[in-house]
Amino acid sequence: MTWVAGQKVRASAMPGYVCTSGTRPSGHSGQIIYETDTGMTAIYTGSAWRYLVPTGEIASDAQYQAASDQTISSGSDTLAAFGTTKLSSTLVTRNTSGAGHAFRLNRAGRWAINTTVRWENSASGGERFNSIMYAGSNVASQGILKAASSSPITFNLSVLVRVTTAAAGTSSADVAINAYQFAGSNQVLEADDGSAWGRINLSWLGP
């Protein structure tokens, strides 16, 4: 868009316009805006708004840890619980889901999800399995058929997911950690004891 001398220009057409993500102007090619609710700067490409680099207004990382040991029954899927907030962000909303938690991703773009879970030492053999669930689907998993022994089992899982604009802030952008075991008796996911297991990290990387 170009202007001529004496032309009246709407504030919403000016570069550096301040608004929210819900009150963006229609935009013209190359226009830059700042969103007060997201802390993001965006540029109009001529057909859509695209975020630039994240600013420091809103933290882009969230971390939660297990508040206590969690009992997992044999033969059924159970969502892991992460009741302690270590680092919060408005980009992530923690919701209770069954015995555990689901984490809603509120911004479109690329997200890195990392978790470390540990099964308590047990003399019971059998399967131990954990997975990262996104929008109800398994996107990363690790498991083992454990021999009868007392050794604990630790899994480290990570995945990169892309959240669409339509999914952001809805159940379609929920992340959860699923736990499954088949030992014929209850088994325990351990809470963190200072060794960094029993945790989940959710980090927004960029558009």
Summary of the structure (lengths in Angstrom):
residues: 207
radius of gyration: 22.0
end to end distance: 24.9
largest distance: 83.8
contacts: 625
relative contact order: 0.21
helix: 3%
strand: 51%
